[in-house]
Amino acid sequence: MTHQEITDRFISYITIDTESDPASDTTPSTEKQWNLARKLHQELLDMGLSDASIDENAYVMATIPSNLDREAPTIGFISHFDSTPDFTGANIKPQIIENYDGDDIPLKGSDLILSPDYFEDLKQYKGQTIITTDGTTLLAADDKAGITEIMTAAKHLMDHPEIKHGDIKIGFTPDEEIGRGAHKFEVAKFGADWAYTMDGSQIGELEYENFNAAGAVVTVKGKIVHPGYAKGKMINSMYIATEFIGSLPRLETPEHTEDYQGFFHLHDMEGAVEETKLHYIIRDHDKDHFEARKEMMRKLVADLNAQYDTDAVSIEIKDQYFNMKEKVEPVMHIVEIAEQAMKDLDIEPIIKPIRGGTDGSQLSYMGLPCPNIFAGGHNFHGPYEYVPVESMIAASKVIVRIAELVARKK
């Protein structure tokens, strides 16, 4: 697991554009995701994983076969190959900063600066090799760093049969960034007793709690008439929509919350006099608080309709995923194994809740308990994204060490 091996593999993946599309109803949601899915499938076959498969929805699966003379638990490692539609991932031009000196890093395709004065986590990687964007795209370390680590660990295990392990399943999924990564994942076909997503951020992260999540669309209907003759007739939907926005707790938004605090996030809106739509996401770790947030929004809709003596305001709420803690806590040994693997490699485990979700949250409710392990990247979903090569190497070693520890179990 050399710097060059990890770097070359990572760059070969990020230069393939795999942006997903929430407006699409296909799986994968974009045709270009097939390009990386097929590449990964072929690489797995080339490694000697003869059962490597790719299905009609681009899910890639394979098995590193056991080299034990007895049975052991079957474990899995999973990452997603799509990149977020929040920022372009086309024509990524990575910068490789060797022996990082701790100072500002100009992103040379733009006027942006990646500065440790603002992004303080950079300071812990002084002296390491850091891969950044050029400021015009994201980096797609979320989650091509995870793919790089799984593929690197797989090759290492195949090349070193002296490392004893049971069956190890590998899974790569499309469309995680738009909340559909696990929707068509065949848990029975995968065949693992439990798995880990390699989809966390900084080195040492280990997570088995995540948000309960829902999406909400508030629709406000108005009436358009000529503004010169509008008195008593016009209903401006945008004004009613702003009342709804202003009635939610102002400090319960992403920019004012942390740790276990939930939020309402208005992430998009379209408005005209005749109709306005507000697109929210609702997040909370606590199930009761999560339900209370949804009820608060429904009550605001009812109050506005009562205030204006109308039924012009409506809301549609759809649950997206739930806190995996409920499914992982009964099998906490799978978290403890990952924690021990990090300690064995002198990596300090950082156990904390995910302020988001992973494929693992849905897979845990589908019968595959699935905590999340660091992939090493920072500042996901934008031009300031970066990943230290040393963190990717460390994550690959954690995969191998977990395989060794599980092999000792009956």
C-alpha positions in Angstrom: 0.0 0.0 0.0 2.3 2.8 -1.3 1.6 6.5 -1.7 1.9 6.1 -5.5 -0.5 3.1 -5.6 -3.2 4.9 -3.6 -2.8 8.1 -5.5 -2.9 6.6 -8.9 -5.9 4.5 -8.1 -7.8 7.4 -6.5 -7.1 9.8 -9.5 -8.2 7.1 -11.9 -11.6 7.0 -10.2 -12.2 10.7 -9.6 -11.5 11.6 -13.2 -14.6 9.7 -14.2 -17.6 11.9 -13.7 -20.4 10.1 -11.8 -22.7 12.9 -10.7 -26.1 11.6 -9.7 -29.4 13.3 -10.6 -32.4 13.5 -8.1 -34.7 14.4 -11.0 -34.1 11.1 -12.7 -36.2 8.0 -12.0 -33.8 5.5 -13.3 -31.2 3.4 -11.5 -28.5 4.5 -11.7 -29.9 8.0 -12.1 -27.3 9.0 -14.6 -25.9 6.9 -17.5 -22.3 8.1 -16.7 -22.3 6.2 -13.4 -22.0 3.0 -15.5 -18.5 4.0 -16.6 -17.0 3.7 -13.2 -19.2 0.7 -12.2 -18.0 -1.3 -15.2 -14.4 -0.3 -14.5 -14.6 -1.5 -10.9 -16.2 -4.7 -12.0 -13.4 -5.4 -14.4 -10.7 -4.5 -11.9 -12.2 -7.0 -9.4 -12.2 -9.7 -12.0 -8.6 -8.9 -12.9 -7.7 -9.3 -9.2 -8.9 -12.8 -9.3 -12.4 -12.3 -7.7 -14.1 -14.7 -10.0 -17.6 -14.1 -8.7 -17.5 -10.4 -9.3 -20.8 -9.2 -10.7 -22.6 -6.1 -11.9 -26.4 -6.1 -12.1 -28.9 -4.3 -14.2 -28.9 -1.3 -11.8 -25.1 -1.0 -11.7 -24.6 -2.5 -8.2 -21.2 -4.2 -8.1 -20.5 -7.1 -5.8 -17.6 -9.5 -5.3 -16.1 -11.9 -2.7 -12.5 -12.2 -1.4 -12.7 -16.0 -0.6 -11.8 -17.2 2.9 -8.3 -18.8 3.3 -9.2 -20.3 6.7 -9.6 -24.0 7.4 -12.7 -23.3 9.6 -15.8 -21.1 9.5 -15.7 -17.4 10.5 -18.2 -14.6 10.1 -18.7 -13.1 6.7 -18.1 -9.4 6.6 -18.5 -6.7 4.0 -17.2 -3.3 2.9 -19.3 -0.9 0.9 -18.8 2.4 -0.8 -20.8 4.5 -3.3 -19.4 5.6 -6.7 -21.8 8.5 -7.5 -20.8 12.0 -6.6 -23.1 14.7 -5.3 -25.1 17.0 -7.7 -24.5 19.9 -5.2 -21.3 20.9 -7.2 -19.9 19.8 -10.5 -17.7 16.8 -10.6 -16.9 17.0 -14.3 -13.3 17.4 -15.5 -11.7 17.2 -12.1 -8.1 18.4 -12.1 -6.6 17.4 -8.8 -3.6 19.1 -7.2 -1.1 16.9 -5.3 0.6 18.7 -2.5 3.6 16.7 -1.2 5.0 17.4 2.2 2.3 19.9 3.0 3.9 22.9 4.8 0.9 24.0 6.9 0.3 27.2 4.9 -2.4 28.3 2.5 -3.0 26.2 -0.6 -4.0 28.2 -3.7 -6.6 26.3 -5.8 -4.9 27.2 -9.1 -7.9 26.9 -11.4 -9.7 29.7 -9.5 -9.1 32.5 -7.0 -10.0 30.3 -4.1 -7.6 29.5 -1.2 -7.7 26.4 1.0 -6.5 27.9 4.2 -5.9 26.3 7.6 -7.0 29.6 9.2 -10.5 28.7 8.1 -10.4 25.0 7.7 -8.5 24.1 10.9 -8.4 20.4 10.3 -5.7 21.0 7.7 -3.2 21.7 10.5 -3.2 18.0 11.5 -1.9 17.0 8.1 1.3 19.0 8.0 4.1 17.0 6.4 1.6 14.7 4.6 0.6 14.4 0.9 -2.7 16.2 0.3 -4.9 15.9 -2.8 -7.1 19.0 -3.4 -9.3 20.3 -6.2 -8.2 23.2 -8.5 -11.1 25.2 -7.2 -13.4 24.6 -10.2 -14.9 21.2 -9.2 -15.4 19.1 -6.2 -12.9 16.2 -5.6 -15.3 13.3 -5.3 -13.4 11.9 -2.3 -17.0 11.3 -1.1 -16.9 8.4 -1.8 -14.2 7.5 -4.3 -11.7 7.6 -1.4 -13.7 4.8 0.1 -13.7 2.8 -3.1 -9.9 3.4 -3.4 -9.4 2.0 0.1 -11.6 -1.1 -0.4 -9.9 -1.9 -3.8 -6.4 -1.3 -2.3 -7.2 -3.6 0.7 -8.7 -6.2 -1.6 -5.6 -6.3 -3.8 -3.4 -6.5 -0.7 -5.3 -9.4 0.7 -5.3 -11.2 -2.6 -1.5 -10.7 -3.0 -0.8 -11.8 0.6 -2.4 -15.1 1.3 -0.5 -15.3 4.6 -3.0 -12.8 6.0 -5.7 -15.1 7.4 -9.4 -14.0 6.9 -12.8 -15.3 6.3 -15.1 -14.5 3.3 -15.1 -10.7 2.7 -17.8 -9.2 0.6 -17.3 -6.0 -1.5 -20.2 -3.8 -2.6 -20.3 -0.6 -4.7 -23.5 1.3 -5.1 -24.9 4.1 -7.3 -27.0 7.1 -6.2 -26.1 7.3 -2.5 -25.9 11.1 -2.7 -29.5 11.4 -3.7 -30.7 8.9 -1.0 -31.2 5.9 -3.1 -27.9 4.0 -2.7 -29.5 1.1 -0.8 -32.9 1.0 -2.5 -32.0 -1.9 -4.8 -29.1 -3.4 -2.9 -29.7 -7.2 -2.6 -28.8 -8.0 0.9 -29.3 -11.7 0.5 -27.1 -11.8 -2.5 -24.4 -9.9 -0.7 -24.4 -12.5 1.9 -22.6 -10.8 4.8 -23.3 -11.1 8.5 -22.5 -7.4 8.9 -20.7 -4.8 6.9 -19.0 -1.4 7.1 -19.4 1.6 4.8 -16.1 3.4 4.1 -17.8 6.8 3.9 -16.7 8.9 6.9 -14.5 11.9 7.0 -11.4 12.5 9.0 -9.0 9.8 10.1 -10.3 7.9 13.1 -14.0 8.5 12.6 -16.2 5.5 13.6 -20.0 6.1 13.5 -23.0 4.0 14.3 -25.6 6.8 14.8 -27.1 9.0 12.2 -30.0 11.4 11.6 -33.5 10.4 11.1 -34.3 12.1 7.9 -37.3 13.3 5.9 -37.9 15.6 3.0 -40.8 18.1 2.9 -42.3 20.2 0.1 -44.6 23.1 1.1 -46.8 24.4 -1.7 -48.6 27.7 -1.5 -51.2 28.6 -4.1 -51.9 32.2 -4.8 -54.1 34.2 -7.2 -52.7 36.5 -9.9 -54.6 39.5 -11.1 -53.5 42.8 -12.6 -51.6 44.6 -9.9 -53.5 47.8 -10.6 -56.8 46.2 -9.8 -55.6 43.7 -7.2 -57.1 45.0 -4.0 -59.1 42.3 -2.3 -58.4 39.9 -5.1 -54.7 39.1 -5.4 -53.2 36.5 -3.1 -49.4 36.6 -3.3 -48.2 33.1 -2.5 -44.6 34.4 -1.9 -45.7 36.5 1.1 -47.5 33.5 2.7 -44.5 31.3 2.1 -42.2 33.8 3.9 -44.6 33.6 6.9 -44.1 29.9 6.9 -40.3 30.3 6.7 -40.2 32.9 9.5 -42.4 30.8 11.8 -39.9 27.9 12.0 -37.2 28.2 14.8 -34.5 30.4 13.2 -31.7 28.9 15.2 -32.6 25.3 14.4 -30.9 25.4 11.0 -27.7 23.6 9.8 -25.5 26.7 10.3 -26.6 27.0 14.0 -26.5 23.4 15.1 -23.9 20.6 15.9 -23.5 17.2 17.5 -26.9 15.7 18.3 -28.9 18.9 17.5 -31.5 18.5 14.7 -32.6 21.1 12.2 -35.0 22.3 9.5 -33.1 23.1 6.2 -34.7 25.1 3.5 -32.4 24.1 0.6 -34.4 25.2 -2.5 -37.4 27.4 -3.4 -39.3 28.5 -6.5 -41.7 31.4 -6.2 -44.2 33.5 -8.2 -47.4 35.2 -7.2 -49.5 32.3 -8.3 -47.5 29.5 -6.6 -44.5 29.1 -4.4 -42.8 25.8 -3.4 -40.4 25.4 -0.4 -38.1 22.4 -0.3 -37.0 21.3 3.1 -35.0 18.6 4.7 -35.8 17.6 8.3 -33.1 16.0 10.5 -32.9 14.8 14.1 -31.1 12.0 15.9 -33.9 11.5 18.4 -37.0 9.7 17.0 -39.5 11.6 19.1 -37.9 15.0 18.3 -37.9 14.0 14.6 -41.7 13.3 14.7 -42.2 16.5 16.6 -40.5 18.5 13.8 -42.7 17.0 11.2 -45.8 17.7 13.3 -44.6 21.4 13.8 -44.5 21.9 10.0 -48.0 20.3 9.5 -49.4 22.6 12.3 -47.9 25.7 10.6 -49.6 24.7 7.4 -52.9 24.3 9.2 -52.5 27.6 11.0 -51.8 29.5 7.8 -54.8 28.0 6.1 -56.9 29.1 9.1 -55.4 32.6 9.2 -56.2 33.1 5.5 -59.4 31.1 5.5 -58.2 29.0 2.7 -56.7 25.6 1.8 -54.0 27.2 -0.3 -51.1 25.8 1.7 -50.2 22.2 1.6 -47.3 20.0 2.7 -46.0 16.6 1.6 -43.5 14.9 3.9 -41.6 11.7 3.0 -39.3 9.8 5.3 -35.9 9.1 3.8 -33.9 7.1 6.4 -33.7 6.4 10.1 -31.1 6.3 12.8 -29.1 3.0 12.5 -28.3 3.1 16.2 -31.4 1.0 16.9 -30.1 -1.8 14.6 -26.4 -1.6 15.5 -26.6 -1.5 19.4 -27.8 -5.1 19.7 -24.6 -6.2 17.8 -22.1 -3.7 19.3 -19.3 -6.1 18.9 -19.1 -5.1 15.2 -18.3 -1.5 16.3 -15.8 -2.8 18.9 -13.9 -4.8 16.3 -13.5 -1.7 14.2 -12.4 0.3 17.2 -9.9 -2.3 18.1 -8.5 -2.4 14.6 -7.9 1.3 14.7 -6.2 1.1 18.1 -4.0 -1.7 16.8 -2.8 0.7 14.1 -2.2 3.6 16.5 -5.2 5.4 15.1 -7.3 7.2 17.8 -11.0 6.2 17.3 -13.4 9.2 17.1 -16.8 7.8 17.9 -19.5 10.3 17.1 -22.9 10.6 15.4 -23.1 11.2 11.7 -24.7 14.5 10.9 -26.1 13.0 7.7 -26.7 9.5 6.5 -25.0 6.7 4.6 -26.1 3.6 2.7 -25.4 1.9 6.0 -28.3 3.5 7.7 -30.8 2.0 5.2 -28.9 -1.3 5.0 -29.1 -1.7 8.8 -32.9 -1.6 8.5 -32.7 -4.1 5.6 -31.0 -6.7 7.9 -27.4 -5.8 7.3 -26.0 -3.9 10.3 -23.5 -1.4 8.9 -21.5 1.1 10.9 -19.5 3.8 9.1 -15.7 4.1 9.0 -13.5 7.1 8.0 -12.5 7.5 4.3 -10.3 10.4 5.1 -11.7 13.3 3.1 -12.7 16.8 4.3 -15.0 19.6 3.1 -17.2 17.3 0.9 -19.5 18.6 -1.8 -17.6 21.6 -2.8 -14.4 23.1 -4.3 -12.6 23.1 -0.9 -12.6 19.3 -0.7 -9.4 17.5 0.0 -8.0 14.2 1.2 -4.6 13.2 2.7 -3.1 10.2 1.0 -1.9 8.9 4.4 -5.5 8.8 5.6 -6.5 6.6 2.7 -3.6 4.3 3.4 -4.7 4.1 7.0 -8.3 3.3 6.1 -7.0 0.5 3.8 -5.0 -0.9 6.7 -8.1 -0.7 9.0 -10.0 -2.9 6.5 -7.2 -5.5 6.5 -7.0 -5.4 10.3 -10.7 -5.9 10.7 -10.5 -8.9 8.4 -7.8 -10.4 10.6 -9.7 -9.7 13.9 -12.9 -11.2 12.5 -11.0 -14.3 11.4 -10.2 -15.1 15.0 -14.0 -15.3 15.8 -15.9 -18.6 15.5 
